[in-house]
Amino acid sequence: MRFLLYNIRYAAGIGGRFHFPFPYAGYLRRSRQNFDKILEFIKSVQPDIMGLVEVDGGSFRTGKHCQAEMIAEQLGYHHVIETKYGSASMAQKIPLLRTQGNAVLTKMPIISHRFHYFDEGVKRLIIQVCTERVTIFLVHLSLTYRNRQYQLERLYKLIREVDRPTILAGDFNVLWGMRELELFLGATGLVSANPDKKPSHPSRAPKRELDFILHSPELKVVHFQIPSVTYSDHAPLVCDFEF
């Protein structure tokens, strides 16, 4: 079973053009050209399950088309997508922000899914997807250390209720490094698929380990890699599991 985790940055791109004529101007441009490159990369990897962070659900950047839906239709996946901000967030009132979300796509039928929300932080969404053989959680944690610790506490409570093989993946934003997760891993029993702590950010010259695929011991990692792909500011993580 191949799992792909990728923060695609809404397919907005990177580099000097992204910040021209002003910082982060790339977020305000059409994204189709870079999205097509991401689509081709995903097609080449052929994952069974994908966790995509920072997905455009249908803003002017995409011509009102949902990026997760386009991937699902063109490559043959089941999918769920939701905005990453809570229902009471001011971001829900801003046209561009309210289409910004995360998505899980899978070749296997989705038996059930739920959207949970953290009480802290701006990015609050937790996607839970159940397939026949595995439960997937996808998150994008806060940039604030204290909020991340509260969010990890909430994730612990959700994960301890699951009694089947589990994958927790996402952009964890652990700016203090892997040590932020030590207590969480000890409490949940989850294991990192990246024991060598290979960095994934920034994609052109990775220095920080911000993206994680954590899994329960029932899943065995047979191959893990971080391809040198620069369509986003994060590099993708590809992991092959066997039960």
BALOBA-1460 file (C-alpha; in Angstrom, 3 decimals):
// residues 243
<rec num="1" residu="m" x="0.000" y="0.000" z="0.000"/>
<rec num="2" residu="r" x="1.597" y="3.233" z="-1.147"/>
<rec num="3" residu="f" x="0.863" y="6.433" z="0.797"/>
<rec num="4" residu="l" x="1.665" y="9.915" z="-0.529"/>
<rec num="5" residu="l" x="1.711" y="12.994" z="1.692"/>
<rec num="6" residu="y" x="2.103" y="16.298" z="-0.110"/>
<rec num="7" residu="n" x="1.561" y="19.900" z="0.924"/>
<rec num="8" residu="i" x="0.901" y="21.276" z="-2.565"/>
<rec num="9" residu="r" x="0.547" y="24.964" z="-1.558"/>
<rec num="10" residu="y" x="-2.640" y="25.289" z="-3.662"/>
<rec num="11" residu="a" x="-0.392" y="24.672" z="-6.717"/>
<rec num="12" residu="a" x="0.678" y="28.315" z="-6.404"/>
<rec num="13" residu="g" x="4.329" y="27.462" z="-7.082"/>
<rec num="14" residu="i" x="7.614" y="28.723" z="-5.656"/>
<rec num="15" residu="g" x="10.640" y="30.781" z="-6.668"/>
<rec num="16" residu="g" x="11.204" y="34.403" z="-7.594"/>
<rec num="17" residu="r" x="8.076" y="34.651" z="-9.710"/>
<rec num="18" residu="f" x="5.964" y="33.604" z="-6.728"/>
<rec num="19" residu="h" x="7.072" y="36.780" z="-4.900"/>
<rec num="20" residu="f" x="6.803" y="39.164" z="-7.893"/>
<rec num="21" residu="p" x="5.772" y="41.968" z="-7.965"/>
<rec num="22" residu="f" x="5.213" y="41.724" z="-4.171"/>
<rec num="23" residu="p" x="5.696" y="39.024" z="-1.506"/>
<rec num="24" residu="y" x="3.387" y="35.990" z="-1.907"/>
<rec num="25" residu="a" x="1.846" y="37.395" z="-5.082"/>
<rec num="26" residu="g" x="1.748" y="33.846" z="-6.407"/>
<rec num="27" residu="y" x="-1.256" y="33.113" z="-4.220"/>
<rec num="28" residu="l" x="-3.259" y="35.537" z="-6.379"/>
<rec num="29" residu="r" x="-2.459" y="33.991" z="-9.777"/>
<rec num="30" residu="r" x="-4.043" y="31.212" z="-11.781"/>
<rec num="31" residu="s" x="-2.524" y="27.881" z="-10.758"/>
<rec num="32" residu="r" x="-3.421" y="25.487" z="-13.583"/>
<rec num="33" residu="q" x="0.039" y="25.237" z="-15.155"/>
<rec num="34" residu="n" x="1.736" y="24.198" z="-11.917"/>
<rec num="35" residu="f" x="-1.227" y="22.041" z="-10.928"/>
<rec num="36" residu="d" x="-0.818" y="20.016" z="-14.132"/>
<rec num="37" residu="k" x="2.796" y="19.297" z="-13.127"/>
<rec num="38" residu="i" x="1.656" y="18.124" z="-9.696"/>
<rec num="39" residu="l" x="-0.974" y="15.951" z="-11.337"/>
<rec num="40" residu="e" x="1.653" y="14.317" z="-13.551"/>
<rec num="41" residu="f" x="3.873" y="13.696" z="-10.530"/>
<rec num="42" residu="i" x="1.017" y="12.017" z="-8.640"/>
<rec num="43" residu="k" x="0.273" y="9.909" z="-11.704"/>
<rec num="44" residu="s" x="3.902" y="8.771" z="-11.824"/>
<rec num="45" residu="v" x="3.897" y="7.771" z="-8.136"/>
<rec num="46" residu="q" x="0.582" y="5.873" z="-8.319"/>
<rec num="47" residu="p" x="-0.287" y="6.076" z="-4.615"/>
<rec num="48" residu="d" x="-3.081" y="3.988" z="-3.144"/>
<rec num="49" residu="i" x="-3.851" y="6.731" z="-0.602"/>
<rec num="50" residu="m" x="-3.014" y="10.442" z="-0.654"/>
<rec num="51" residu="g" x="-3.077" y="13.085" z="2.039"/>
<rec num="52" residu="l" x="-2.962" y="16.478" z="0.332"/>
<rec num="53" residu="v" x="-2.453" y="19.606" z="2.430"/>
<rec num="54" residu="e" x="-3.267" y="23.113" z="1.165"/>
<rec num="55" residu="v" x="-5.706" y="22.179" z="-1.578"/>
<rec num="56" residu="d" x="-7.791" y="24.759" z="-3.451"/>
<rec num="57" residu="g" x="-11.443" y="23.769" z="-3.272"/>
<rec num="58" residu="g" x="-12.510" y="26.061" z="-6.119"/>
<rec num="59" residu="s" x="-11.338" y="29.673" z="-6.035"/>
<rec num="60" residu="f" x="-10.606" y="32.047" z="-8.936"/>
<rec num="61" residu="r" x="-7.081" y="30.523" z="-9.032"/>
<rec num="62" residu="t" x="-8.530" y="27.289" z="-10.399"/>
<rec num="63" residu="g" x="-11.404" y="28.718" z="-12.417"/>
<rec num="64" residu="k" x="-13.757" y="27.566" z="-9.626"/>
<rec num="65" residu="h" x="-12.656" y="23.928" z="-10.031"/>
<rec num="66" residu="c" x="-11.795" y="21.849" z="-6.955"/>
<rec num="67" residu="q" x="-8.235" y="20.520" z="-7.204"/>
<rec num="68" residu="a" x="-9.024" y="17.356" z="-5.229"/>
<rec num="69" residu="e" x="-12.006" y="16.642" z="-7.431"/>
<rec num="70" residu="m" x="-9.937" y="17.123" z="-10.597"/>
<rec num="71" residu="i" x="-7.303" y="14.675" z="-9.342"/>
<rec num="72" residu="a" x="-9.972" y="12.161" z="-8.341"/>
<rec num="73" residu="e" x="-11.747" y="12.339" z="-11.692"/>
<rec num="74" residu="q" x="-8.629" y="12.185" z="-13.849"/>
<rec num="75" residu="l" x="-6.767" y="9.493" z="-11.900"/>
<rec num="76" residu="g" x="-9.646" y="7.443" z="-10.502"/>
<rec num="77" residu="y" x="-9.813" y="8.116" z="-6.753"/>
<rec num="78" residu="h" x="-12.475" y="8.441" z="-4.101"/>
<rec num="79" residu="h" x="-11.981" y="11.691" z="-2.190"/>
<rec num="80" residu="v" x="-13.071" y="13.936" z="0.659"/>
<rec num="81" residu="i" x="-12.127" y="17.596" z="1.017"/>
<rec num="82" residu="e" x="-13.006" y="20.280" z="3.526"/>
<rec num="83" residu="t" x="-11.934" y="23.835" z="4.339"/>
<rec num="84" residu="k" x="-9.286" y="23.871" z="7.045"/>
<rec num="85" residu="y" x="-10.829" y="26.708" z="9.053"/>
<rec num="86" residu="g" x="-13.525" y="26.280" z="11.678"/>
<rec num="87" residu="s" x="-17.116" y="27.207" z="10.855"/>
<rec num="88" residu="a" x="-16.961" y="30.255" z="13.141"/>
<rec num="89" residu="s" x="-13.667" y="31.505" z="11.672"/>
<rec num="90" residu="m" x="-13.515" y="34.895" z="9.950"/>
<rec num="91" residu="a" x="-11.666" y="33.077" z="7.148"/>
<rec num="92" residu="q" x="-14.994" y="31.529" z="6.135"/>
<rec num="93" residu="k" x="-16.193" y="34.997" z="5.140"/>
<rec num="94" residu="i" x="-13.267" y="35.678" z="2.792"/>
<rec num="95" residu="p" x="-13.828" y="34.174" z="-0.702"/>
<rec num="96" residu="l" x="-10.236" y="33.034" z="-1.293"/>
<rec num="97" residu="l" x="-9.646" y="31.617" z="2.194"/>
<rec num="98" residu="r" x="-12.892" y="29.705" z="2.495"/>
<rec num="99" residu="t" x="-11.896" y="27.485" z="-0.436"/>
<rec num="100" residu="q" x="-8.548" y="26.549" z="1.128"/>
<rec num="101" residu="g" x="-8.625" y="23.069" z="2.570"/>
<rec num="102" residu="n" x="-7.089" y="19.629" z="2.902"/>
<rec num="103" residu="a" x="-8.072" y="16.402" z="1.162"/>
<rec num="104" residu="v" x="-7.742" y="12.628" z="1.403"/>
<rec num="105" residu="l" x="-7.923" y="10.565" z="-1.782"/>
<rec num="106" residu="t" x="-7.906" y="6.782" z="-1.946"/>
<rec num="107" residu="k" x="-8.181" y="4.014" z="-4.528"/>
<rec num="108" residu="m" x="-10.058" y="1.964" z="-1.934"/>
<rec num="109" residu="p" x="-13.713" y="2.775" z="-1.274"/>
<rec num="110" residu="i" x="-14.268" y="5.161" z="1.632"/>
<rec num="111" residu="i" x="-16.467" y="3.430" z="4.208"/>
<rec num="112" residu="s" x="-16.922" y="6.528" z="6.361"/>
<rec num="113" residu="h" x="-15.392" y="9.922" z="7.070"/>
<rec num="114" residu="r" x="-15.627" y="12.635" z="9.709"/>
<rec num="115" residu="f" x="-14.388" y="16.193" z="10.054"/>
<rec num="116" residu="h" x="-13.134" y="17.096" z="13.517"/>
<rec num="117" residu="y" x="-11.926" y="20.536" z="14.564"/>
<rec num="118" residu="f" x="-9.296" y="21.716" z="17.014"/>
<rec num="119" residu="d" x="-10.310" y="24.334" z="19.570"/>
<rec num="120" residu="e" x="-7.040" y="26.236" z="19.066"/>
<rec num="121" residu="g" x="-5.249" y="27.768" z="16.102"/>
<rec num="122" residu="v" x="-6.388" y="29.142" z="12.761"/>
<rec num="123" residu="k" x="-6.035" y="25.880" z="10.798"/>
<rec num="124" residu="r" x="-8.375" y="23.599" z="12.758"/>
<rec num="125" residu="l" x="-9.446" y="20.770" z="10.472"/>
<rec num="126" residu="i" x="-8.829" y="17.087" z="11.221"/>
<rec num="127" residu="i" x="-9.956" y="14.748" z="8.441"/>
<rec num="128" residu="q" x="-10.692" y="11.166" z="9.478"/>
<rec num="129" residu="v" x="-11.242" y="8.637" z="6.694"/>
<rec num="130" residu="c" x="-11.949" y="4.932" z="7.147"/>
<rec num="131" residu="t" x="-11.326" y="2.397" z="4.409"/>
<rec num="132" residu="e" x="-11.772" y="-1.345" z="4.766"/>
<rec num="133" residu="r" x="-8.256" y="-1.904" z="6.119"/>
<rec num="134" residu="v" x="-6.962" y="1.382" z="7.550"/>
<rec num="135" residu="t" x="-8.025" y="4.636" z="9.236"/>
<rec num="136" residu="i" x="-6.351" y="7.847" z="8.057"/>
<rec num="137" residu="f" x="-6.104" y="11.154" z="9.899"/>
<rec num="138" residu="l" x="-4.861" y="14.231" z="8.005"/>
<rec num="139" residu="v" x="-3.888" y="17.486" z="9.746"/>
<rec num="140" residu="h" x="-2.158" y="20.827" z="9.274"/>
<rec num="141" residu="l" x="-0.995" y="21.942" z="12.707"/>
<rec num="142" residu="s" x="-0.575" y="25.448" z="14.082"/>
<rec num="143" residu="l" x="2.539" y="27.594" z="13.682"/>
<rec num="144" residu="t" x="2.301" y="28.407" z="17.415"/>
<rec num="145" residu="y" x="4.063" y="25.985" z="19.767"/>
<rec num="146" residu="r" x="1.453" y="26.120" z="22.549"/>
<rec num="147" residu="n" x="-1.412" y="25.582" z="20.099"/>
<rec num="148" residu="r" x="0.401" y="22.602" z="18.586"/>
<rec num="149" residu="q" x="0.671" y="20.973" z="21.999"/>
<rec num="150" residu="y" x="-3.066" y="21.393" z="22.607"/>
<rec num="151" residu="q" x="-3.741" y="20.034" z="19.124"/>
<rec num="152" residu="l" x="-1.566" y="16.980" z="19.754"/>
<rec num="153" residu="e" x="-3.526" y="16.346" z="22.948"/>
<rec num="154" residu="r" x="-6.766" y="16.329" z="20.935"/>
<rec num="155" residu="l" x="-5.250" y="13.977" z="18.362"/>
<rec num="156" residu="y" x="-4.211" y="11.593" z="21.125"/>
<rec num="157" residu="k" x="-7.827" y="11.392" z="22.316"/>
<rec num="158" residu="l" x="-9.067" y="10.664" z="18.789"/>
<rec num="159" residu="i" x="-6.416" y="8.065" z="17.994"/>
<rec num="160" residu="r" x="-6.851" y="6.087" z="21.208"/>
<rec num="161" residu="e" x="-10.463" y="5.415" z="20.160"/>
<rec num="162" residu="v" x="-9.303" y="3.627" z="16.978"/>
<rec num="163" residu="d" x="-8.670" y="-0.112" z="17.244"/>
<rec num="164" residu="r" x="-7.395" y="-0.786" z="13.725"/>
<rec num="165" residu="p" x="-4.304" y="0.094" z="11.635"/>
<rec num="166" residu="t" x="-3.935" y="3.878" z="11.645"/>
<rec num="167" residu="i" x="-1.998" y="6.505" z="9.705"/>
<rec num="168" residu="l" x="-1.689" y="10.069" z="10.981"/>
<rec num="169" residu="a" x="-0.135" y="12.366" z="8.396"/>
<rec num="170" residu="g" x="0.222" y="16.050" z="7.655"/>
<rec num="171" residu="d" x="2.203" y="19.230" z="7.908"/>
<rec num="172" residu="f" x="2.980" y="19.322" z="11.631"/>
<rec num="173" residu="n" x="4.906" y="22.633" z="11.601"/>
<rec num="174" residu="v" x="7.142" y="21.347" z="14.410"/>
<rec num="175" residu="l" x="9.553" y="24.255" z="14.267"/>
<rec num="176" residu="w" x="11.329" y="22.977" z="17.402"/>
<rec num="177" residu="g" x="12.067" y="19.667" z="15.735"/>
<rec num="178" residu="m" x="11.090" y="16.055" z="16.290"/>
<rec num="179" residu="r" x="11.417" y="16.376" z="20.083"/>
<rec num="180" residu="e" x="8.032" y="18.128" z="20.096"/>
<rec num="181" residu="l" x="6.457" y="14.776" z="19.213"/>
<rec num="182" residu="e" x="8.270" y="12.460" z="21.620"/>
<rec num="183" residu="l" x="5.595" y="12.421" z="24.336"/>
<rec num="184" residu="f" x="2.814" y="12.169" z="21.750"/>
<rec num="185" residu="l" x="4.457" y="9.180" z="20.059"/>
<rec num="186" residu="g" x="5.049" y="7.504" z="23.399"/>
<rec num="187" residu="a" x="1.409" y="7.942" z="24.420"/>
<rec num="188" residu="t" x="-0.146" y="6.834" z="21.121"/>
<rec num="189" residu="g" x="2.315" y="4.112" z="20.158"/>
<rec num="190" residu="l" x="2.581" y="5.588" z="16.664"/>
<rec num="191" residu="v" x="5.878" y="5.351" z="14.796"/>
<rec num="192" residu="s" x="7.414" y="7.707" z="12.255"/>
<rec num="193" residu="a" x="7.808" y="6.289" z="8.751"/>
<rec num="194" residu="n" x="10.891" y="8.532" z="8.487"/>
<rec num="195" residu="p" x="13.245" y="7.274" z="11.252"/>
<rec num="196" residu="d" x="16.249" y="8.956" z="9.622"/>
<rec num="197" residu="k" x="14.472" y="12.339" z="10.026"/>
<rec num="198" residu="k" x="14.964" y="13.332" z="6.404"/>
<rec num="199" residu="p" x="13.878" y="16.985" z="5.884"/>
<rec num="200" residu="s" x="11.159" y="18.041" z="3.461"/>
<rec num="201" residu="h" x="11.159" y="21.852" z="3.687"/>
<rec num="202" residu="p" x="11.987" y="23.990" z="1.801"/>
<rec num="203" residu="s" x="11.772" y="21.733" z="-1.225"/>
<rec num="204" residu="r" x="14.724" y="23.226" z="-3.147"/>
<rec num="205" residu="a" x="17.168" y="22.659" z="-0.286"/>
<rec num="206" residu="p" x="15.382" y="20.794" z="2.543"/>
<rec num="207" residu="k" x="16.551" y="21.621" z="6.066"/>
<rec num="208" residu="r" x="13.507" y="21.044" z="8.301"/>
<rec num="209" residu="e" x="11.374" y="18.008" z="9.013"/>
<rec num="210" residu="l" x="7.884" y="19.504" z="9.046"/>
<rec num="211" residu="d" x="5.887" y="16.805" z="7.247"/>
<rec num="212" residu="f" x="5.187" y="13.477" z="8.926"/>
<rec num="213" residu="i" x="3.648" y="10.115" z="8.190"/>
<rec num="214" residu="l" x="3.042" y="8.400" z="11.538"/>
<rec num="215" residu="h" x="1.631" y="4.897" z="11.677"/>
<rec num="216" residu="s" x="0.557" y="2.197" z="14.092"/>
<rec num="217" residu="p" x="2.870" y="-0.837" z="14.552"/>
<rec num="218" residu="e" x="0.550" y="-3.135" z="12.557"/>
<rec num="219" residu="l" x="1.847" y="-1.388" z="9.444"/>
<rec num="220" residu="k" x="5.390" y="-2.155" z="8.331"/>
<rec num="221" residu="v" x="7.358" y="0.344" z="6.250"/>
<rec num="222" residu="v" x="9.084" y="-1.377" z="3.337"/>
<rec num="223" residu="h" x="10.199" y="1.763" z="1.507"/>
<rec num="224" residu="f" x="10.293" y="5.492" z="2.264"/>
<rec num="225" residu="q" x="11.506" y="8.390" z="0.146"/>
<rec num="226" residu="i" x="11.279" y="12.153" z="-0.239"/>
<rec num="227" residu="p" x="11.503" y="12.846" z="-3.986"/>
<rec num="228" residu="s" x="13.321" y="15.965" z="-5.153"/>
<rec num="229" residu="v" x="10.196" y="17.652" z="-6.469"/>
<rec num="230" residu="t" x="9.889" y="21.456" z="-6.399"/>
<rec num="231" residu="y" x="6.326" y="22.223" z="-7.431"/>
<rec num="232" residu="s" x="5.571" y="23.416" z="-3.878"/>
<rec num="233" residu="d" x="7.582" y="24.803" z="-0.973"/>
<rec num="234" residu="h" x="7.258" y="21.337" z="0.632"/>
<rec num="235" residu="a" x="8.679" y="18.165" z="-0.891"/>
<rec num="236" residu="p" x="6.372" y="15.124" z="-1.031"/>
<rec num="237" residu="l" x="6.711" y="12.054" z="1.194"/>
<rec num="238" residu="v" x="6.152" y="8.606" z="-0.337"/>
<rec num="239" residu="c" x="5.837" y="5.535" z="1.867"/>
<rec num="240" residu="d" x="5.155" y="1.901" z="0.998"/>
<rec num="241" residu="f" x="3.436" y="-0.114" z="3.741"/>
<rec num="242" residu="e" x="2.580" y="-3.743" z="4.127"/>
<rec num="243" residu="f" x="0.166" y="-5.131" z="6.701"/>
